[in-house]
Amino acid sequence: MEDELGERYPRLPRLGEKAPDFEAVTTHGTLKLSDFSGSWLILFSHPADFTPVCTTEFIGFAEIFDELQLRNVNLMGLSIDSVYSHISWVRNIEENFGIKIPFPVIADLNKDVASLYGMIMPGESKTETSRCVFVIDPDGILRAMIYYPLTTGRNMDEILRIIDALQTTDRHHVATPANWRPGESVIVPPPPTQEAAEERLKQGFDCKDWYFCKKKLGE
Amino acid sequence: MACISPDGKPTESGKKILDAAKENRTSEEISITIGLPLFRVRSGLRDLMEAGYLKEDGDKYKITEKGFKSLV
């Protein structure tokens, strides 16, 4: 794709498509996206090491790490900093806050991965990645993207909630309503045909109308 | 490289992978045996193969003579 100045933009990842593979230097050695095949991955970027909002986020991600592991989800961070900066920062977090950072962090000094995933928002900063979250499933498909501005730290509850919602959708072939939490009723996908619509109201779901039916899982 | 130190020798995690590969195992089996996440094992296997400590044997990994010597 080209803009009016004729500059070429890379095609950015889109939901439902294969997440672009990469090989990157991280605090846990050189990793490829394909190394995570078979498990979920949350790939997230932060603006810079040794900054306060990012520090709170790293602590937040470390705090939900065990919950993510229970859901077969790995985490990997990224910023345009060197691996030595990352190592120094995660050690500093452990010294100052008593929190060990258990996940790898990509040192994307040449912006390869950041560019591939569209993590740099030039309107905010040309030298830092914004707070992006990419949820990639065990087949390498990009399932969710969230973007936060430089000034707003992410909500870890929401990240866990998205994982729970996506995994519930995959397991039960349902959708999840606004503000859904595990254990609450889920949405039965609307019937795709007139015949199915007529049947829907006889199927014992909690329906407001033919297109709006909920059910409790396990029923 | 997390499994190879700058002097070209296997690191502690590299040695754990090599030790587990003495019995020709898949990456998943090595991950379970040594308790290292699968993504770390896959990356380590790549490093160790590049350095000649391991080779692929179908879907399993086999330690080489150089790998054996590094564990002594």
Boltz contact constraints between the chains, C-beta under 6 A:
constraints:
  - contact:
      token1: [A, 28]
      token2: [B, 2]
      max_distance: 6.0
  - contact:
      token1: [A, 28]
      token2: [B, 40]
      max_distance: 6.0
  - contact:
      token1: [A, 29]
      token2: [B, 1]
      max_distance: 6.0
  - contact:
      token1: [A, 29]
      token2: [B, 2]
      max_distance: 6.0
  - contact:
      token1: [A, 29]
      token2: [B, 43]
      max_distance: 6.0
  - contact:
      token1: [A, 31]
      token2: [B, 43]
      max_distance: 6.0
  - contact:
      token1: [A, 35]
      token2: [B, 39]
      max_distance: 6.0
  - contact:
      token1: [A, 35]
      token2: [B, 42]
      max_distance: 6.0
  - contact:
      token1: [A, 35]
      token2: [B, 43]
      max_distance: 6.0
  - contact:
      token1: [A, 36]
      token2: [B, 39]
      max_distance: 6.0
